[in-house]
Each structure stands twice: as C-alpha cells, then as structure tokens.
Amino acid sequence: MKKLIQKTFVCLMLLTGMFIHAENIPESPTEQRDLPPPVVTKAPRAHDRQHWQILGWGVWFGIPRKVHRKNVQGVKLGLPVSSGRSIVHGLELAAFCAATDDVFGMQLAPVNVAKRMNGFQWALVNLAEKHSTVFQLGLTNIAVGGIQIGLVNVADHASFQLGLLNFNPQGWLTFFPFFNFSH
C-alpha cells in the first residue's frame, strides 16, 4: 500500500509539471510573455581586472618580466632599478632609478621617471611626462605641470617654480631666474 501511494504521488507531480510547462509555452512566436526586465550589469573596467600586489620589486629595466604586468598598491622597490608599464598606488623607492609608467603617490630615488605622475617626486633628476600633476623637489625637474623646487626647472605650464633657472612657456616670463609661475 505504501508503494502504491508513493507511485501515485510521483505520477501526480509529473503530470502537474507537464501542465505547468504547457501553460508557459506561447501560442505564437510573436506572443510575448510578461517577464521582468533583464538585469544590466556594468562591465568591469580594465583597471579593476588587473592583478594588484602590496609589495613589488625590480632589479633592472624590465627585469623581472612581471614588472610589466603587476600593479602595486603599496610599496614598489628598485634594487637598484624599479620600472615597468604598470601602475603604482603608493610609494616607489629605488636605489638608482624609479621608472614606472604610472605613479599615483610618491617616487624617491636619485633619478625619477614617470609617464603619468600624480603626487610627489624627490630626486636629483625628476621627469614627469604627459598628464602629470606633480610636486617635484630636486636638482633638475622636468614636468608638464605642477610645482617645482630645484636648481633647474622646466615645465610646459607649471603652477610655480622656485630655483636658479626656471623655464615655463606659459609662465609669467618664458625664462626667469629664481622664480616663475603660470599666469
């Protein structure tokens, strides 16, 4: 008797499932069912998909090879050189040259080079290329814009320059000793 009740219950469940499935099939291809709107998700930005690490290091330009792929959110060390086509959010510290392409934070080394720099560079020679907003402190400072303090300062449109020789095409004067500023 118990097996008969179980088999009857299973058959009823299967029949109920078939009827529910038959009700959900549209009668014609043009008939649309009332469905909730599709869920739209944002595609992750390339920046979010990249690998990040807390501590990065380099030995020479492009050595080890992972310096081109690994972004650092923390400290990147150069023993003696730190470089790469990656991003540093934090501190880049090197014994000879700090040369990561994108730095958002601080670079400290005898020679600092960045394609895009937002933050502070302190070295004998500082170079910050396109789209940079930087505060540079060193003997020779070259940047697109920002504040520069050093012996020789060169910029396209620096906010303020303090040094022996200051070159700024957008400045108060194109060349002015001791200080210069954009107008």
C-alpha positions in Angstrom: 0.0 0.0 0.0 2.8 2.3 0.9 4.5 1.8 -2.5 1.2 2.5 -4.3 0.8 5.8 -2.6 4.4 6.8 -3.4 3.9 5.9 -7.1 0.7 7.8 -7.3 2.3 10.9 -5.7 5.2 10.8 -8.2 2.8 10.4 -11.2 0.7 13.4 -10.0 3.9 15.5 -9.6 5.0 14.7 -13.2 1.5 15.4 -14.6 1.4 18.7 -12.8 4.8 19.7 -14.1 3.7 18.9 -17.7 0.6 21.1 -17.4 2.6 24.0 -15.9 5.1 23.7 -18.7 2.4 23.6 -21.3 0.8 26.8 -19.9 4.1 28.7 -20.2 4.7 27.9 -23.9 3.5 30.9 -26.0 0.8 30.1 -28.7 2.6 32.0 -31.4 6.2 33.2 -31.9 5.1 36.8 -31.8 3.3 36.4 -28.4 5.5 37.7 -25.6 5.2 36.8 -22.0 5.3 39.3 -19.2 8.9 39.0 -18.0 10.8 41.2 -15.6 13.3 43.5 -17.3 16.8 42.0 -17.8 19.4 42.7 -15.2 22.0 45.0 -16.6 25.5 44.8 -15.1 28.4 47.1 -15.7 31.4 45.5 -17.5 34.4 45.7 -15.2 36.9 48.3 -16.2 40.4 47.1 -17.3 41.8 48.8 -14.2 39.6 46.5 -12.0 40.5 43.3 -13.8 44.3 43.8 -13.4 46.3 42.0 -10.8 47.4 44.0 -7.8 50.0 43.3 -5.1 51.1 45.0 -1.9 54.8 44.7 -2.5 56.6 44.8 -5.8 60.2 44.9 -6.8 62.5 45.2 -9.7 66.2 44.7 -10.4 66.7 46.4 -13.8 64.6 47.9 -16.6 62.1 45.2 -17.3 63.7 42.6 -15.0 62.0 40.5 -13.7 59.5 40.3 -16.6 56.5 40.5 -14.3 57.1 44.2 -13.5 55.3 45.0 -16.8 52.2 43.1 -15.7 51.9 43.5 -11.9 50.4 46.7 -10.5 51.3 47.7 -6.9 49.1 49.2 -4.3 51.6 49.7 -1.5 55.4 49.8 -2.0 57.5 49.1 -5.1 61.2 48.7 -4.5 64.0 49.0 -7.0 67.2 47.1 -6.2 68.7 49.2 -7.9 66.1 50.0 -10.6 62.3 49.9 -10.5 60.5 50.1 -13.8 57.5 48.8 -15.8 54.4 49.6 -17.8 52.3 49.2 -14.7 50.6 51.3 -12.1 51.9 52.2 -8.6 49.4 53.5 -6.0 51.7 54.3 -3.1 55.5 54.6 -2.8 58.1 53.7 -5.4 61.5 53.6 -3.8 64.7 52.8 -5.7 68.5 52.8 -5.1 69.3 54.2 -8.6 66.2 54.8 -10.8 62.4 54.7 -10.3 60.8 54.5 -13.7 57.3 53.0 -13.6 54.9 54.5 -16.2 52.0 55.5 -14.0 52.6 56.6 -10.4 49.9 57.9 -8.0 51.8 58.7 -4.8 55.5 59.2 -4.3 58.7 58.4 -6.1 62.0 58.5 -4.1 65.3 57.7 -5.9 68.3 59.5 -7.4 66.5 59.5 -10.8 62.7 59.5 -11.1 60.9 59.0 -14.4 57.1 58.6 -14.9 54.9 59.0 -18.0 52.0 59.9 -15.8 52.7 61.1 -12.3 50.2 62.4 -9.7 52.0 63.1 -6.4 55.5 63.8 -5.2 58.9 63.2 -6.8 62.1 63.7 -4.8 65.4 63.1 -6.5 68.5 64.6 -8.1 66.7 64.4 -11.5 62.9 64.3 -11.8 61.0 63.7 -15.0 57.2 63.6 -15.3 55.7 63.4 -18.8 52.2 63.9 -20.1 49.1 64.4 -18.0 51.0 64.9 -14.8 50.2 66.9 -11.7 53.3 66.7 -9.6 55.3 68.4 -6.8 59.0 68.0 -7.7 61.9 68.5 -5.4 65.4 68.0 -6.9 68.3 69.5 -8.7 66.7 69.2 -12.1 63.0 69.0 -12.6 61.1 68.4 -15.9 57.3 68.2 -16.0 54.2 69.2 -17.8 52.7 71.0 -14.8 52.7 71.3 -11.0 55.1 72.8 -8.5 58.9 72.6 -8.9 61.7 73.4 -6.5 65.2 72.9 -7.7 68.3 74.4 -9.4 66.9 73.9 -12.9 63.1 73.7 -13.5 61.5 73.1 -16.9 57.7 72.8 -17.5 55.1 73.4 -20.1 52.7 75.1 -17.6 54.0 74.8 -14.0 51.9 76.5 -11.4 55.0 77.7 -9.5 58.8 77.3 -9.9 61.5 78.1 -7.4 65.1 77.7 -8.5 68.1 79.2 -10.1 66.9 78.7 -13.7 63.1 78.4 -14.5 61.7 77.7 -17.9 58.0 77.9 -18.5 56.5 78.8 -21.9 53.1 79.5 -20.2 54.7 81.4 -17.3 54.9 85.0 -16.3 58.1 85.1 -18.5 59.3 82.2 -20.6 62.6 82.2 -18.7 63.1 83.8 -15.3 65.7 83.2 -12.6 64.9 82.5 -9.0 61.1 82.0 -9.5 58.4 81.8 -12.2 54.7 81.0 -12.3 51.9 80.5 -14.8 49.5 83.3 -15.4 
